[in-house]
Amino acid sequence: MSASPPGRWALAGLYAGMVVAWGLNFIFVKIGIQSSPALWLATFRALLGTAGVAAGLVAWRTGTPLTRLERRDSLLLGIPTTALFFGLWFQGASEISPGEVAVIVYTFPLWVVILSALLLSEQPARWTWLGVTIGFIGIVLLEQPWVGGSGRIPPVAVAELLVAAVCWAGGTVGLKARIRSSALRSANGVQLASGAGVLLVGALLLEPHPTIVVNTPFLESVLWLGLVGTAFANVAWFALLARYPAHTISTWAFLTPVVALVASVLIFGEHFDDVQVLGVVAVLAGVVVVARVDAPENVEAETGG
């Protein structure tokens, strides 16, 4: 007798768990980089996440075999989607607070729109471009470059996080263009493994003698980022995709930075001035507009932060 499919409340709980897992990733990155160089922490997350995702694929036998070309493309897409995304995100996170990091990284849907238009010749709706514009105005308000010095947030960190978001978006667009929908779960595991390998090589070359303090906060960070924030969230995402269209569950993507913002305020006492609050609202509003108008075309391959 086959098991009955999960009910609506179970799926709602799964979605809530996934959003919390993604949102708290930003908190645990901030905690982890206090004990480890950013690139090594990103490597540990990717390696442990790969192991967790691989175990899930084997246990549930849910991955569709990849063709030779899909395997090649998945390996290559691991460079932007995992290696560059994780590496730049963790590096930028060392200089600014988790809530700000989450808001900047979650400009991801805005970049998906732009890259889909440029690379896939898709024509987003007028409302979608309005959402993109509002979102990027929010980033300017958050950073406030007109303030004395370089602005409220270090511009190098902002640039690293924006490039990280672009890499994540580019990988997502690439997965959508090159991989069959039925094979996305397997492709995601391959790109994660590929990115982990690139991160490991990069860490060995760029930080050959790292100072890593193996204490309780560090271990908690690595375990959360790898097993909960990557492996569990990945399983939850694809379980939800099997039941609902991608745009239905992606419409609420803005909840992830909201979780990170609330947690950062409570844990780190993060503070925003009035203009930055307006910037946060603008970014989230832009993401919501894009998700509601254009998500059916752009988020099939998203696997979260």
PLY file of the C-alpha trace (Angstrom):
ply
format ascii 1.0
element vertex 305
property float x
property float y
property float z
element edge 304
property int vertex1
property int vertex2
end_header
0.00 0.00 0.00
1.56 3.29 -1.07
1.86 6.16 1.36
-0.70 8.94 0.95
0.62 12.28 -0.29
1.25 14.97 2.33
-1.73 17.13 3.21
-1.99 20.87 2.75
-0.96 21.64 6.33
2.06 19.36 6.06
3.10 21.12 2.85
2.57 24.51 4.49
4.82 23.39 7.34
7.40 22.17 4.85
7.36 25.52 3.08
7.68 27.40 6.37
10.63 25.20 7.33
12.30 25.84 4.00
11.90 29.62 4.28
13.22 29.61 7.85
16.16 27.44 6.77
17.06 29.83 3.96
16.50 32.92 6.11
18.63 31.70 9.00
21.44 30.81 6.60
22.36 34.50 6.67
22.61 34.41 10.47
24.78 31.30 10.52
27.07 32.68 7.82
27.72 35.69 10.04
28.39 33.42 13.03
30.57 31.02 11.06
32.90 33.60 9.52
33.90 34.69 13.01
35.67 31.32 13.32
36.65 30.56 9.73
37.78 32.37 6.58
34.78 33.05 4.38
35.95 30.91 1.47
36.56 27.88 3.66
33.17 28.26 5.34
31.55 28.38 1.89
33.49 25.24 0.95
32.37 23.37 4.06
28.76 24.31 3.37
28.94 23.18 -0.25
30.66 19.87 0.58
28.28 18.97 3.38
25.29 20.14 1.35
26.41 17.98 -1.58
26.62 14.95 0.69
23.16 15.62 2.08
21.58 16.15 -1.35
23.29 13.03 -2.71
21.98 10.99 0.21
18.48 12.27 -0.49
18.70 11.39 -4.19
19.85 7.86 -3.35
17.34 7.32 -0.55
14.26 8.47 -2.48
15.48 7.52 -5.97
13.83 10.63 -7.34
16.50 11.94 -9.68
15.98 11.59 -13.43
19.21 10.46 -15.14
20.98 13.24 -16.99
22.03 13.05 -20.60
25.70 13.54 -21.40
25.14 17.16 -22.43
23.01 17.85 -19.36
25.73 16.41 -17.14
28.32 18.64 -18.81
26.12 21.72 -18.50
25.33 20.96 -14.86
29.03 20.68 -14.06
29.73 24.03 -15.72
26.75 25.73 -14.11
28.08 24.75 -10.70
30.71 27.48 -11.12
28.32 30.46 -11.00
25.45 28.83 -9.12
27.44 27.42 -6.22
31.13 28.38 -6.31
30.85 32.07 -7.16
27.50 32.55 -5.44
28.58 31.06 -2.11
32.09 32.47 -2.25
31.10 36.07 -3.00
28.14 35.97 -0.63
30.22 34.74 2.31
32.99 37.23 1.55
30.58 40.17 1.39
28.84 38.99 4.55
32.00 39.48 6.56
31.60 43.27 6.37
27.88 43.95 6.82
24.96 42.71 8.89
22.90 39.62 7.95
19.68 41.53 7.25
21.39 43.82 4.76
23.11 40.84 3.17
19.79 39.03 2.74
18.06 42.00 1.13
20.90 42.52 -1.37
21.27 38.82 -2.23
17.52 38.52 -2.74
17.67 40.94 -5.63
18.12 37.56 -7.35
14.63 37.56 -8.97
15.33 40.98 -10.46
18.52 39.72 -12.10
16.69 36.64 -13.39
14.35 38.96 -15.30
17.23 40.92 -16.82
19.29 37.85 -17.75
16.26 36.03 -19.18
15.59 39.03 -21.40
19.23 39.22 -22.52
20.07 35.54 -22.86
16.76 33.84 -23.59
15.12 36.68 -25.54
12.15 36.59 -23.17
9.99 39.70 -23.07
8.93 40.44 -19.48
5.70 42.32 -18.88
5.74 46.07 -18.26
4.87 45.51 -14.62
7.89 43.25 -14.30
10.24 46.04 -15.40
8.53 48.34 -12.91
9.29 45.81 -10.17
12.93 45.60 -11.28
13.24 49.40 -11.22
11.68 49.67 -7.75
13.99 46.95 -6.45
17.17 48.62 -7.64
16.04 52.00 -6.31
15.74 50.19 -2.98
19.38 49.06 -3.17
20.47 52.67 -3.72
18.41 53.80 -0.72
19.88 51.01 1.39
23.47 51.86 0.48
23.01 55.69 0.33
26.14 56.54 -1.70
25.50 60.27 -1.21
26.30 60.00 2.53
29.81 61.02 3.63
32.53 58.58 2.67
31.35 55.67 0.53
27.83 55.37 1.91
26.11 53.47 4.68
27.38 50.09 3.52
30.91 49.33 2.23
30.62 49.53 -1.58
32.97 46.58 -2.13
30.73 44.37 0.02
27.65 45.59 -1.86
29.35 44.82 -5.17
30.33 41.31 -4.01
26.78 40.56 -2.92
25.22 41.94 -6.10
27.61 39.90 -8.24
26.75 36.86 -6.09
23.06 37.46 -6.83
23.84 37.80 -10.55
25.75 34.50 -10.48
22.86 32.75 -8.74
20.43 34.20 -11.26
22.67 33.31 -14.19
22.95 29.73 -12.98
19.19 29.52 -12.60
18.60 30.85 -16.11
21.19 28.38 -17.41
19.56 25.44 -15.66
16.20 26.46 -17.06
17.57 26.76 -20.59
19.73 23.64 -20.65
18.13 21.05 -18.37
14.81 19.23 -18.71
12.37 20.03 -15.91
12.22 16.37 -14.89
16.00 16.26 -14.49
16.43 19.45 -12.45
16.77 17.59 -9.14
19.68 15.50 -10.48
21.21 18.54 -12.20
21.09 20.52 -8.98
23.01 17.78 -7.18
25.65 17.72 -9.92
26.08 21.51 -10.02
26.33 21.61 -6.23
29.08 18.96 -6.27
30.90 20.77 -9.08
30.71 24.09 -7.23
31.97 22.46 -4.05
35.00 21.16 -5.92
35.76 24.59 -7.37
35.39 26.19 -3.95
37.78 23.65 -2.43
40.42 24.35 -5.06
39.93 28.09 -4.62
40.22 27.85 -0.86
43.42 25.79 -1.11
44.95 28.28 -3.54
43.78 31.57 -2.01
43.77 30.61 1.69
46.33 27.78 1.96
46.94 28.29 5.68
43.53 29.13 7.14
42.97 29.86 10.79
39.86 27.90 11.70
38.61 27.83 15.27
36.67 24.59 15.62
34.30 25.62 18.40
30.59 25.11 19.02
29.41 28.15 17.00
31.54 27.09 14.04
30.23 23.51 14.09
26.64 24.71 14.48
27.11 27.03 11.51
28.57 24.36 9.24
25.92 21.79 10.19
23.07 24.27 9.71
24.37 25.66 6.41
25.15 22.24 4.96
22.41 19.97 6.24
19.50 22.30 7.01
20.08 25.36 4.83
21.17 23.34 1.79
20.19 19.64 1.93
16.87 19.94 3.78
15.86 23.12 1.93
16.70 21.43 -1.38
14.53 18.40 -0.55
11.70 20.67 0.61
11.88 22.82 -2.54
11.59 19.88 -4.91
8.90 18.19 -2.79
6.85 21.37 -3.10
7.60 21.64 -6.82
6.18 18.14 -7.26
2.85 19.37 -5.88
2.60 23.03 -6.91
3.72 25.18 -9.87
7.02 26.97 -9.32
5.41 30.41 -9.44
2.97 29.48 -6.66
5.70 28.75 -4.13
8.15 31.37 -5.45
5.68 34.23 -5.08
6.53 34.29 -1.38
10.30 34.35 -1.88
10.44 37.73 -0.14
9.74 35.94 3.16
13.32 34.62 3.22
14.97 38.06 3.66
12.18 38.99 6.07
13.15 36.02 8.26
16.80 37.09 8.03
15.94 40.71 8.87
13.89 39.79 11.94
16.51 37.33 13.17
19.31 39.85 12.64
17.45 42.51 14.62
16.79 40.09 17.47
20.22 38.42 17.56
22.65 41.13 16.42
20.62 44.25 17.18
20.76 45.31 13.54
19.54 48.89 13.03
18.29 50.72 9.95
17.76 54.44 9.53
14.52 55.70 7.96
15.94 55.86 4.42
17.31 52.32 4.69
13.93 51.06 5.91
12.40 52.61 2.80
15.10 50.88 0.74
14.34 47.49 2.30
10.63 47.96 1.60
11.38 48.96 -2.00
13.57 45.90 -2.65
10.98 43.53 -1.17
8.18 45.26 -3.08
10.14 44.90 -6.32
10.68 41.20 -5.65
6.98 40.70 -4.91
5.93 42.45 -8.14
8.37 40.38 -10.20
7.35 37.13 -8.50
3.64 37.71 -9.05
3.87 38.92 -12.64
6.78 36.99 -14.16
7.57 34.05 -11.89
5.98 31.32 -14.06
8.69 31.94 -16.68
11.71 32.53 -14.51
11.94 30.43 -11.38
11.63 26.77 -12.35
15.21 25.97 -11.44
15.55 28.09 -8.31
16.90 26.20 -5.32
17.25 28.96 -2.82
20.03 30.55 -0.77
0 1
1 2
2 3
3 4
4 5
5 6
6 7
7 8
8 9
9 10
10 11
11 12
12 13
13 14
14 15
15 16
16 17
17 18
18 19
19 20
20 21
21 22
22 23
23 24
24 25
25 26
26 27
27 28
28 29
29 30
30 31
31 32
32 33
33 34
34 35
35 36
36 37
37 38
38 39
39 40
40 41
41 42
42 43
43 44
44 45
45 46
46 47
47 48
48 49
49 50
50 51
51 52
52 53
53 54
54 55
55 56
56 57
57 58
58 59
59 60
60 61
61 62
62 63
63 64
64 65
65 66
66 67
67 68
68 69
69 70
70 71
71 72
72 73
73 74
74 75
75 76
76 77
77 78
78 79
79 80
80 81
81 82
82 83
83 84
84 85
85 86
86 87
87 88
88 89
89 90
90 91
91 92
92 93
93 94
94 95
95 96
96 97
97 98
98 99
99 100
100 101
101 102
102 103
103 104
104 105
105 106
106 107
107 108
108 109
109 110
110 111
111 112
112 113
113 114
114 115
115 116
116 117
117 118
118 119
119 120
120 121
121 122
122 123
123 124
124 125
125 126
126 127
127 128
128 129
129 130
130 131
131 132
132 133
133 134
134 135
135 136
136 137
137 138
138 139
139 140
140 141
141 142
142 143
143 144
144 145
145 146
146 147
147 148
148 149
149 150
150 151
151 152
152 153
153 154
154 155
155 156
156 157
157 158
158 159
159 160
160 161
161 162
162 163
163 164
164 165
165 166
166 167
167 168
168 169
169 170
170 171
171 172
172 173
173 174
174 175
175 176
176 177
177 178
178 179
179 180
180 181
181 182
182 183
183 184
184 185
185 186
186 187
187 188
188 189
189 190
190 191
191 192
192 193
193 194
194 195
195 196
196 197
197 198
198 199
199 200
200 201
201 202
202 203
203 204
204 205
205 206
206 207
207 208
208 209
209 210
210 211
211 212
212 213
213 214
214 215
215 216
216 217
217 218
218 219
219 220
220 221
221 222
222 223
223 224
224 225
225 226
226 227
227 228
228 229
229 230
230 231
231 232
232 233
233 234
234 235
235 236
236 237
237 238
238 239
239 240
240 241
241 242
242 243
243 244
244 245
245 246
246 247
247 248
248 249
249 250
250 251
251 252
252 253
253 254
254 255
255 256
256 257
257 258
258 259
259 260
260 261
261 262
262 263
263 264
264 265
265 266
266 267
267 268
268 269
269 270
270 271
271 272
272 273
273 274
274 275
275 276
276 277
277 278
278 279
279 280
280 281
281 282
282 283
283 284
284 285
285 286
286 287
287 288
288 289
289 290
290 291
291 292
292 293
293 294
294 295
295 296
296 297
297 298
298 299
299 300
300 301
301 302
302 303
303 304
